[in-house]
Amino acid sequence: MSSVIRLAFRNALRNKKRTGLTAATVLIGTAFTVVILSFLNGVMGGMTRDWVDAFGPVRIVTTEYAEREILAPLHANLPETTPLIETISSIEGVAHTAPMIKTGVIVSVGEELGEDPAILTGSSKEWYQKYLLPKSSFIDGAWLQADAKKEQVVLGGRIARNLSAKVGDSILLMGKTQYGSMAPISADVVGIITGNSVIDSRAYVTLETARWMVDIPDGALELLVYPASNTRSEARSVSTAVQQKIGDEYASTAWMDTDMWKQQLPLMDSIQYILSMLVVFVMSLAIFNTMTMSVLERTGEIGVMRAMGQTRMTAVISFLIEAVIIGVVGGILGAVIGSIPALYLEQNGIVLGQDMIDDVGDQFAMTTQMNGDLTPDILATAVFCGILTAIIGAILPAMRAARIQPYEAMRTER
Amino acid sequence: MTYFFLLTLLTPISFADETAQATEQSTQPTAAELLAALDGNLQSDSQESTVQMTVNDGRRSRTFSMKSIARGRTHSAIEYQTPKREKGTRMLKVDGQMWLYFPRAERVQKISGHMMRQGMMGSDVSYEDMMTSADFDDMYDAKVLGEEMIDARKHWKLEATAKDSSVSYPKRIIWIDDEYRIPTKQELYALSGLLLKTWAMSEIKQIDGKNVPMKMVISDELKKGSSTTIVTESITFDIPLQDQIFSRRWLERGN
């Protein structure tokens, strides 16, 4: 076996130019894979994480609310959240449970009712501290003050821009109670925050203020449950455990089982898969070409080796080892070189226009800066792809070499 | 706004010419005669009332009590007295414009745009329903379709068709009690022919020479199981009213 490996090394180094070109193809392909996968990982992973933080990894609503959510049925609320939170918090794997009220409001500055819609959000102080503020930065002002004498509101950046509102302004948030009555709140703008398209589309008040608006004094519309771990499997298992504990009156849904993500996740996975396959395909063609040329050049030599007793399998293995050598060298160098732009994109990202983010609305959590996220998994995947590609590209030429008969090689060569 | 004010917005149908039909059947009144009688019962120079409005959304019900003052069809003012959450909420309608005052927000808000189609306090009566009353007379043509018995009482059935299709209810079918000349039942339709609301009036009493329905039940047919019942507790007609009542000052401060 060692002689086959030596032969493979010798063959690889025999035509340094061609080997270098092949390794460069693998290198470029691997580098592209690193950059593309890390960027997609950063963008899609970031969008997913931000969305999950905003909407909850696991969400509890009443079954009626779940069925008619598009109609915003405020009457189908959770009237008493404290006992439910206590029950859910006792479930293994649950790290945090927060009440959440999200309701549509019209925001106006003057006396005339405006047409600027917003999602009024009210949740616990802990939820804001853990899941909103770490993802946000203040354009101006500060967060809601405890025990403020007058109602206060923090506006998302998009709402503030649409209203031309600034810190210190008094605005009217016109919502509805669960009974359908108009529910106006006059509040001072104390802060303007930005973070992503979801954060920017909302107006934030205390849980008590939101409860008054929808007239659910001790309840909420949703409970957001955060498992101890952020994996999809953990979210699903916590959701199942919660559902079993709280019964059929409520609907517990893990984020990836929501209608939107059931459509989006396969799409996002497909994009990553297709891009990776494209790179592998291009690299395979280059390797195939190089290896085929190598076999043709070495037909006579292969014939001699076969005449001297080399088996077909040995011939195949020799070419495959040569491909692995090229793949490893090209793959590792490609991963190293690809890491440079990948790390740059992780640090600096690509900046998108604010208008583009505003157009997204609050369905997706998009940020104005799209950063990559390079992980060891991605590097390992890219190197593996490089090696695999080299092997795939070498299989056909290697089999062709194995089929060469010694007499045939002698007759055609030299 | 009281039921009485609401009543006026639902009934003033302009007269369609149907003289020819009337002559064919001497006992059948014309639309003009019926509507003139309605006006006599339902209109007043001024009125003050206390009413209770119970909104039932098919699951739960909530009751509001309110005081209403109206002058003609163009001016009205309402102040909610209960429940506690709505106490002090005031509404003012002057010449086709409407404002609300919310005590918690300490703010006057003009109602316009899509808010007009919202149910007043979640009821089956929209703000638009109230607004359309001002020039309602000019909005419909009416004709008598015939007579029907409802609860063993003789009624005249009218069809009212809007002259302008942009009105809230382009078509109405109205049943008018022959004796009281009150629209005890109405069906309000969209342009497509879809039934939007039904409006029933009952418990008719004679007050100051007028036949006054003390109870109304309004159902938004697009909201399953929903109904709003408005019961008049007291009503007085033709009382002297000060201009200050229909002002922003009253809206913000009351009294």
Interface residues (C-beta under 8 A of the other chain):
Chain A: H75 I106 S108 E111 E112 L113 E115 L172 M174 K176 T177 Y179 G180 S181 M182 P184 I185 S186 W212 D215
Chain B: V55 D57 R59 R60 R62 R85 E86 L100 F102 R104 A105 E106 R107 V108 Q109 K110 I111 S112 G113 H114 M115 Q118 G119 M121 G122 S123
